[in-house]
Amino acid sequence: MRSSSRGNVLILALSQALMLSAIVLSTALAAILGSMLAPDKGLATLPVMAMVIGTAVASLPASMLMRRYGRRPGFLIGALLGIGGSLLSAMALHQSAFAAFVIGHFLLGSYQGFANYYRFAAVEAAGPDHASKAISLVVAGGVVAAFLGPQLGLWGRDWIGGQIFVGSYLAQGVLSLIALVLLSRLHLPRVVATHAGTPRPLREILGQPVLRVSIFGTAIGYAVMMMVMTATPLAILGCGLPETSVTPVIQWHVVGMFVPSFFTGALVKRYGAPRIMQIGFILLLGNVALALSGVEFLHFLSALILLGVGWNFAFIGGTTLLTQTYRPAEQMKVQAANEFAVFGLVALATLSAGWLYDRFGWITLNLAVVPLLLAALIAAIGIERSMRQTAPAV
């Protein structure tokens, strides 16, 4: 990889770390604070759902904007949305305004909607031969988020006298400001410059079985991860464990999400994206088994770590598989369709997490994801066999 490409990938990885630190902070706190502010406990996860909806909604305009003006302007707008969302959330906490708290998280999600294109920008910077490695390096930026996000939540808890966690959201805004400065130094070729040939109609592109399995697998892996992770803080407190148990569980979950990224790319290159996706779904099923085995601190901790590792394999495998399904002229609209589909399902899963937990409990919530994971596993096995049969003989 050229030095200029490495520099761009490094900026994207650092920006990913800062963005995810902000998102992890909100994920760790939003459900708990939502239960304090919401008029109905069943709406406790609504701020998290708003964050995911913001991600899905922003994915389409973000793609169109970057197609017209380039990646960097889009990424800078995303960082500005992150700053605005943090400040609005802090103000909402100060005023105990649940609706404003939800809107603030919608803006934070919109920030992530723009930032989710970091991994695709890294592929453009590194070239197709280094695609899986570039994706892994950018996703690995989340390792920083595992420690920085929850820790900022704790440090900022009482910064503002009598205003619990307002300081945490103000610190979150500083992270987005630093990302804004970093992204201003990004130098990528205009996306339109990479367009060659005539793009196929979107319906024809989406008709490819490989593309459908890529989107389906990525969406299921992400949705299951978010559903379980969103409900976990509520379950920890509901089982009588202290509030201090939440931070380490979320922290090590995020470690599980991103540490494997240092070698997942190499595994994808060696064994193929469908095989890595399959391993991810098996690990996510293992998380269900651990979650159902007990409600002590170690049960939550080990289950959430496995949840993170399973997500990593499913997400990086699915993203790499996606990059193999479109031509250069088609990349922006395919990426936008993927992000919208994935985060649309994730939004539904996040909303259902609070409702399922409040109405039916922790066990039912975990059992509900099993059919989804089995369907995704079967799809990944099927597409691997299909790809092997159609591969040219060596």
C-alpha positions as CSV (number, residue, x, y, z in Angstrom):
1,M,0.0,0.0,0.0
2,R,1.4,3.4,-1.0
3,S,2.4,5.9,1.8
4,S,-0.4,8.3,0.7
5,S,-2.9,5.5,0.9
6,R,-1.6,4.5,4.3
7,G,-2.0,8.1,5.5
8,N,-5.6,8.3,4.4
9,V,-6.4,4.9,5.9
10,L,-4.8,6.1,9.2
11,I,-7.0,9.2,9.2
12,L,-10.1,7.2,8.6
13,A,-9.2,4.7,11.3
14,L,-8.6,7.5,13.9
15,S,-11.8,9.2,12.8
16,Q,-13.6,5.9,13.2
17,A,-12.2,5.5,16.7
18,L,-13.5,9.0,17.7
19,M,-16.9,8.4,16.1
20,L,-17.4,5.0,17.7
21,S,-16.2,6.3,21.0
22,A,-19.1,8.8,20.8
23,I,-21.6,6.1,19.7
24,V,-20.4,3.6,22.4
25,L,-20.8,6.3,25.1
26,S,-24.4,6.9,24.0
27,T,-25.1,3.2,23.7
28,A,-23.9,2.6,27.2
29,L,-25.9,5.5,28.7
30,A,-28.9,6.1,26.5
31,A,-31.1,3.2,27.6
32,I,-30.5,3.9,31.3
33,L,-31.0,7.6,30.9
34,G,-34.0,6.9,28.6
35,S,-35.7,4.9,31.4
36,M,-35.2,7.9,33.7
37,L,-36.6,10.4,31.3
38,A,-39.2,8.4,29.3
39,P,-42.9,8.6,30.4
40,D,-43.2,4.8,29.7
41,K,-40.4,2.3,30.6
42,G,-41.1,0.5,27.4
43,L,-39.7,3.6,25.6
44,A,-36.4,3.4,27.4
45,T,-34.5,2.3,24.3
46,L,-36.2,4.9,22.0
47,P,-33.0,7.2,22.1
48,V,-30.9,4.2,20.9
49,M,-33.5,3.4,18.2
50,A,-33.5,7.1,17.2
51,M,-29.7,6.9,16.8
52,V,-30.0,3.8,14.6
53,I,-32.8,5.4,12.5
54,G,-30.6,8.5,12.1
55,T,-27.9,6.2,10.7
56,A,-30.3,4.6,8.2
57,V,-31.9,7.9,7.2
58,A,-28.6,9.7,6.7
59,S,-27.1,6.9,4.6
60,L,-28.9,7.9,1.4
61,P,-28.3,11.7,1.4
62,A,-24.8,11.1,2.6
63,S,-24.1,8.9,-0.5
64,M,-25.7,11.4,-2.9
65,L,-23.8,14.3,-1.3
66,M,-20.4,12.4,-1.5
67,R,-21.1,11.3,-5.1
68,R,-21.5,15.0,-6.1
69,Y,-19.0,16.7,-3.9
70,G,-16.6,14.0,-2.8
71,R,-16.0,12.0,0.4
72,R,-14.3,14.7,2.6
73,P,-17.2,17.3,2.5
74,G,-19.6,14.5,3.4
75,F,-17.4,13.3,6.3
76,L,-17.1,16.9,7.6
77,I,-20.9,17.4,7.6
78,G,-21.2,14.1,9.5
79,A,-18.8,15.3,12.2
80,L,-20.8,18.6,12.5
81,L,-23.9,16.5,13.1
82,G,-22.1,14.7,15.8
83,I,-21.2,17.9,17.6
84,G,-24.8,19.2,17.3
85,G,-26.2,15.9,18.6
86,S,-23.9,15.9,21.6
87,L,-24.8,19.4,22.6
88,L,-28.5,18.8,22.2
89,S,-28.4,15.7,24.3
90,A,-26.5,17.5,27.0
91,M,-29.1,20.3,27.0
92,A,-31.9,17.7,27.1
93,L,-30.4,16.0,30.1
94,H,-30.0,19.4,31.8
95,Q,-33.7,20.2,31.2
96,S,-35.0,16.6,31.6
97,A,-36.5,16.8,28.2
98,F,-37.0,13.3,26.8
99,A,-38.1,14.4,23.3
100,A,-35.0,16.6,22.8
101,F,-32.8,13.7,24.2
102,V,-34.2,11.4,21.4
103,I,-33.6,14.1,18.7
104,G,-30.1,14.5,19.9
105,H,-29.5,10.8,19.5
106,F,-31.0,11.0,16.0
107,L,-28.4,13.5,15.1
108,L,-25.6,11.3,16.6
109,G,-26.9,8.5,14.5
110,S,-26.8,10.7,11.4
111,Y,-23.2,11.3,12.2
112,Q,-22.6,7.5,12.1
113,G,-24.6,7.3,8.9
114,F,-22.0,9.5,7.2
115,A,-19.1,7.9,9.0
116,N,-20.1,4.4,7.9
117,Y,-18.6,5.2,4.5
118,Y,-15.2,5.5,6.1
119,R,-14.6,1.8,5.4
120,F,-15.6,2.2,1.7
121,A,-13.4,5.3,1.4
122,A,-10.5,3.2,2.8
123,V,-11.1,0.6,0.0
124,E,-10.9,3.4,-2.5
125,A,-7.7,4.7,-1.0
126,A,-6.0,1.3,-0.7
127,G,-7.2,-0.3,-3.9
128,P,-9.1,-3.6,-4.4
129,D,-6.1,-5.8,-3.7
130,H,-5.9,-4.5,-0.1
131,A,-9.7,-4.2,0.4
132,S,-10.1,-6.6,3.3
133,K,-7.1,-5.2,5.1
134,A,-8.2,-1.6,4.7
135,I,-11.7,-2.5,6.0
136,S,-10.2,-4.3,8.9
137,L,-7.9,-1.4,9.8
138,V,-10.6,1.1,9.8
139,V,-13.0,-1.1,11.8
140,A,-10.1,-1.8,14.2
141,G,-10.2,1.9,15.1
142,G,-13.1,0.8,17.4
143,V,-10.6,-0.7,19.8
144,V,-10.0,2.8,21.1
145,A,-13.7,3.3,21.5
146,A,-13.9,0.3,23.8
147,F,-12.0,2.1,26.4
148,L,-12.5,5.8,25.6
149,G,-16.3,5.8,25.2
150,P,-17.3,4.2,28.4
151,Q,-14.5,5.9,30.3
152,L,-15.6,9.3,29.2
153,G,-19.1,8.4,30.3
154,L,-17.8,7.7,33.8
155,W,-15.4,10.6,34.0
156,G,-18.1,13.1,32.8
157,R,-20.8,11.7,35.1
158,D,-20.5,14.4,37.7
159,W,-18.5,17.1,35.9
160,I,-21.5,19.5,36.0
161,G,-22.6,19.8,39.6
162,G,-26.1,18.3,40.1
163,Q,-26.4,17.4,36.4
164,I,-25.7,13.7,36.0
165,F,-24.0,12.7,32.7
166,V,-24.3,16.2,31.1
167,G,-20.5,16.4,31.2
168,S,-20.3,13.1,29.4
169,Y,-22.2,14.4,26.4
170,L,-20.2,17.6,26.4
171,A,-17.0,15.4,26.2
172,Q,-18.6,13.5,23.5
173,G,-19.0,16.7,21.5
174,V,-15.2,17.3,21.9
175,L,-14.5,13.9,20.3
176,S,-16.6,14.9,17.2
177,L,-14.7,18.2,17.1
178,I,-11.3,16.4,17.0
179,A,-12.7,14.1,14.2
180,L,-13.7,17.2,12.3
181,V,-10.1,18.5,12.4
182,L,-8.6,15.2,11.4
183,L,-11.0,14.7,8.5
184,S,-10.2,18.1,7.1
185,R,-6.7,16.7,6.3
186,L,-8.1,13.8,4.3
187,H,-7.1,13.7,0.6
188,L,-9.0,11.2,-1.4
189,P,-9.8,11.2,-5.2
190,R,-13.2,12.4,-6.1
191,V,-15.6,9.4,-6.2
192,V,-16.9,10.4,-9.6
193,A,-13.3,10.0,-10.9
194,T,-13.5,6.3,-10.2
195,H,-16.6,5.8,-12.3
196,A,-15.9,3.8,-15.4
197,G,-18.4,2.1,-17.7
198,T,-22.2,2.1,-17.7
199,P,-23.9,1.2,-14.4
200,R,-26.5,-1.5,-14.4
201,P,-30.0,-0.8,-13.1
202,L,-30.2,-1.2,-9.3
203,R,-32.8,-3.9,-9.6
204,E,-30.4,-6.0,-11.8
205,I,-27.6,-5.4,-9.3
206,L,-29.7,-6.4,-6.3
207,G,-30.8,-9.5,-8.2
208,Q,-27.3,-11.1,-7.6
209,P,-27.6,-13.8,-5.0
210,V,-24.1,-12.9,-3.6
211,L,-25.2,-9.3,-3.0
212,R,-28.5,-10.4,-1.4
213,V,-26.6,-12.7,1.0
214,S,-24.1,-10.0,1.8
215,I,-26.8,-7.5,2.8
216,F,-28.9,-10.0,4.6
217,G,-26.0,-11.5,6.6
218,T,-24.6,-8.1,7.5
219,A,-28.0,-6.8,8.5
220,I,-28.9,-9.9,10.7
221,G,-25.5,-9.8,12.4
222,Y,-25.7,-6.1,13.1
223,A,-29.4,-6.2,14.2
224,V,-28.8,-9.1,16.6
225,M,-25.8,-7.5,18.1
226,M,-27.7,-4.2,18.6
227,M,-30.8,-5.8,20.0
228,V,-28.9,-7.8,22.7
229,M,-26.4,-5.0,23.5
230,T,-29.2,-2.4,23.9
231,A,-31.1,-4.6,26.3
232,T,-28.1,-5.7,28.3
233,P,-27.7,-2.6,30.6
234,L,-31.4,-2.9,31.4
235,A,-31.0,-6.6,32.1
236,I,-28.0,-6.1,34.3
237,L,-29.8,-3.6,36.5
238,G,-33.0,-5.7,36.4
239,C,-31.2,-8.7,37.8
240,G,-30.0,-6.7,40.8
241,L,-26.4,-6.1,39.7
242,P,-24.9,-2.7,40.6
243,E,-24.8,0.1,38.0
244,T,-21.0,-0.1,38.0
245,S,-21.4,-3.5,36.3
246,V,-22.7,-1.9,33.1
247,T,-19.5,-0.1,32.0
248,P,-17.1,-3.1,32.0
249,V,-19.6,-5.3,30.3
250,I,-20.1,-2.8,27.4
251,Q,-16.4,-2.0,27.4
252,W,-15.3,-5.6,26.9
253,H,-18.1,-6.2,24.4
254,V,-16.7,-3.4,22.3
255,V,-13.2,-4.9,22.6
256,G,-14.7,-8.1,21.3
257,M,-16.2,-6.2,18.4
258,F,-13.0,-4.6,17.2
259,V,-9.9,-6.4,18.4
260,P,-10.4,-9.3,15.9
261,S,-10.2,-6.7,13.1
262,F,-6.4,-6.9,13.3
263,F,-6.6,-10.4,11.8
264,T,-10.2,-10.8,10.3
265,G,-9.0,-9.3,7.0
266,A,-6.3,-11.9,6.7
267,L,-8.8,-14.7,7.5
268,V,-11.2,-13.4,4.9
269,K,-8.4,-13.4,2.3
270,R,-7.4,-16.9,3.2
271,Y,-10.8,-18.6,3.7
272,G,-13.2,-16.4,1.8
273,A,-15.9,-14.0,3.1
274,P,-18.8,-16.5,3.3
275,R,-16.8,-18.8,5.5
276,I,-16.0,-16.0,7.9
277,M,-19.6,-14.9,8.0
278,Q,-20.6,-18.4,8.9
279,I,-18.2,-18.4,11.9
280,G,-19.7,-15.1,12.9
281,F,-23.2,-16.5,13.0
282,I,-22.1,-19.6,15.0
283,L,-20.4,-17.3,17.5
284,L,-23.5,-15.2,17.8
285,L,-25.5,-18.4,18.5
286,G,-22.9,-19.1,21.2
287,N,-23.7,-15.8,22.7
288,V,-27.3,-16.8,23.1
289,A,-26.3,-20.0,24.9
290,L,-24.1,-18.1,27.3
291,A,-26.8,-15.5,27.9
292,L,-29.3,-18.2,28.8
293,S,-26.9,-20.0,31.1
294,G,-27.2,-17.4,34.0
295,V,-27.6,-13.8,35.1
296,E,-24.4,-13.3,37.1
297,F,-21.9,-10.7,36.1
298,L,-19.6,-13.2,34.4
299,H,-22.5,-14.5,32.3
300,F,-23.2,-11.0,30.9
301,L,-19.5,-10.3,30.4
302,S,-18.6,-13.5,28.5
303,A,-21.8,-13.4,26.5
304,L,-21.3,-9.8,25.4
305,I,-17.6,-10.5,24.4
306,L,-18.7,-13.4,22.2
307,L,-21.5,-11.2,20.8
308,G,-18.8,-8.6,19.8
309,V,-16.5,-11.2,18.1
310,G,-19.4,-12.8,16.2
311,W,-20.5,-9.3,15.0
312,N,-17.0,-8.6,13.8
313,F,-16.8,-11.7,11.6
314,A,-20.3,-11.3,10.2
315,F,-19.8,-7.5,9.5
316,I,-16.3,-7.6,7.9
317,G,-17.1,-10.8,6.0
318,G,-20.4,-9.3,4.7
319,T,-18.8,-5.9,3.8
320,T,-15.9,-7.6,1.9
321,L,-18.4,-9.8,0.1
322,L,-20.4,-6.7,-0.9
323,T,-17.3,-5.0,-2.5
324,Q,-17.1,-8.0,-4.9
325,T,-20.6,-7.5,-6.3
326,Y,-20.5,-4.1,-8.0
327,R,-18.6,-2.3,-10.7
328,P,-16.8,1.0,-10.0
329,A,-19.6,3.0,-11.6
330,E,-22.1,1.3,-9.3
331,Q,-20.4,1.6,-5.9
332,M,-22.1,4.6,-4.5
333,K,-25.7,3.4,-5.0
334,V,-24.9,-0.1,-3.9
335,Q,-23.2,1.1,-0.8
336,A,-26.2,3.4,0.0
337,A,-28.7,0.6,-0.6
338,N,-26.6,-1.6,1.7
339,E,-26.4,1.0,4.5
340,F,-30.1,1.8,4.3
341,A,-31.2,-1.9,4.4
342,V,-28.8,-2.8,7.2
343,F,-29.6,0.1,9.5
344,G,-33.3,0.0,8.8
345,L,-33.4,-3.5,10.2
346,V,-31.1,-2.5,13.0
347,A,-33.5,0.3,13.9
348,L,-36.4,-2.2,14.1
349,A,-34.3,-4.5,16.3
350,T,-33.2,-1.7,18.6
351,L,-36.8,-0.6,19.2
352,S,-38.0,-4.1,19.7
353,A,-35.2,-4.7,22.3
354,G,-36.8,-2.4,24.9
355,W,-40.3,-3.7,24.2
356,L,-39.3,-7.4,24.3
357,Y,-37.3,-7.0,27.5
358,D,-40.0,-4.9,29.2
359,R,-42.9,-7.2,28.2
360,F,-41.3,-10.7,28.0
361,G,-37.9,-10.6,29.7
362,W,-34.3,-11.4,29.0
363,I,-34.8,-15.1,28.1
364,T,-37.4,-14.4,25.4
365,L,-35.4,-11.6,23.9
366,N,-32.4,-13.9,23.4
367,L,-34.5,-16.8,22.0
368,A,-36.1,-14.4,19.5
369,V,-32.8,-13.9,17.6
370,V,-32.1,-17.6,17.1
371,P,-34.3,-18.1,14.0
372,L,-32.7,-15.0,12.4
373,L,-29.2,-16.3,13.0
374,L,-30.0,-19.8,11.7
375,A,-31.4,-18.2,8.5
376,A,-28.3,-16.1,8.0
377,L,-26.0,-19.1,8.6
378,I,-27.9,-21.2,6.1
379,A,-27.8,-18.4,3.5
380,A,-24.0,-18.0,4.0
381,I,-23.4,-21.7,3.6
382,G,-25.5,-21.8,0.5
383,I,-23.7,-18.9,-1.2
384,E,-20.3,-20.4,-0.4
385,R,-21.3,-23.6,-2.2
386,S,-22.7,-21.6,-5.1
387,M,-19.5,-19.5,-5.5
388,R,-17.4,-22.6,-5.3
389,Q,-19.3,-24.3,-8.1
390,T,-19.2,-21.3,-10.4
391,A,-15.5,-20.5,-9.7
392,P,-13.3,-21.0,-12.8
393,A,-11.1,-24.1,-12.7
394,V,-7.4,-23.5,-12.0
